[in-house]
């Protein structure tokens, strides 16, 4: 014979749900006291001062409100602003203020219907440093591989080549220059322009840069070699002394950008031999030296490097 089972009416579950809802409404409508951990931020810090350490990020506030308000307050996680304009000094860099003095300001920031009972923390400490500014030079970090026969036409330039850094005086005083992040270029045979980030010093906090990027400019050209015969001049020759050199010219080999090649002539170089130097060092030859040359000549070489001479009597 089959066993019979009684089915629970659906109206029972409906009644149960309605009862639970009514209980929740009654329970959450009642007032309770609790403590909520509110995140905080600090406002109105003097412009000439800067936080050197991160102060406490949250405060415990005892409140009284209905269950619904408490639930909403916990979910919203509203950030409370604390006024740091009026501070008391503890020592050269440590300041503090009493939170209870801002009780009315904090109450206005709470949700409507939430009553401030007590602020658990009574004192907030701030570690502040004197804010100062300094102009600091930038230093590039380059690794450039040029195409065969190509090289820099002029020196690398930076824009800006220095920046204004603001921060705690104790940190700024230690900074002499700032490095740029490494720039690597390969097979370069044309002008380049690259933006590079400025590296912040290690173990330095709360520094402000007026810009965080510098642009590196490089003018590149193809280089070629040339040779010229350039006359020599002799200086510091004693009175009534005549000498005869075995050559009147020296060969100057030079490397120059192709665009500047036509600008180079024998008058571009001035070669001198110092007779007094040879005499003082008991040399029986003169040493030719380049004493003037165009700035755009990349490199040069003199041949011969010694010039024999005879004294005429």
Beta strands, then each sheet from edge to edge (+ up, - down):
strand 1: 31-43
strand 2: 49-51
strand 3: 58-66
strand 4: 80-83
strand 5: 88-89
strand 6: 94-98
strand 7: 115-119
strand 8: 123-139
strand 9: 142-146
strand 10: 150-152
strand 11: 157-159
strand 12: 162-168
strand 13: 177-179
strand 14: 183-188
strand 15: 192-197
strand 16: 208-209
strand 17: 213-218
strand 18: 220-235
strand 19: 242-245
strand 20: 249-257
strand 21: 270-274
strand 22: 285-286
strand 23: 288-292
strand 24: 297-303
strand 25: 307-312
sheet 1: 4+ 1+ 3- 7+
sheet 2: 2+ 8- 6+ 5-
sheet 3: 2+ 8- 12+ 16-
sheet 4: 2+ 8- 13-
sheet 5: 9+ 14+
sheet 6: 10+ 18- 20+ 24-
sheet 7: 10+ 18- 21- 23+
sheet 8: 11+ 17- 15+
sheet 9: 19+ 25- 22+
end
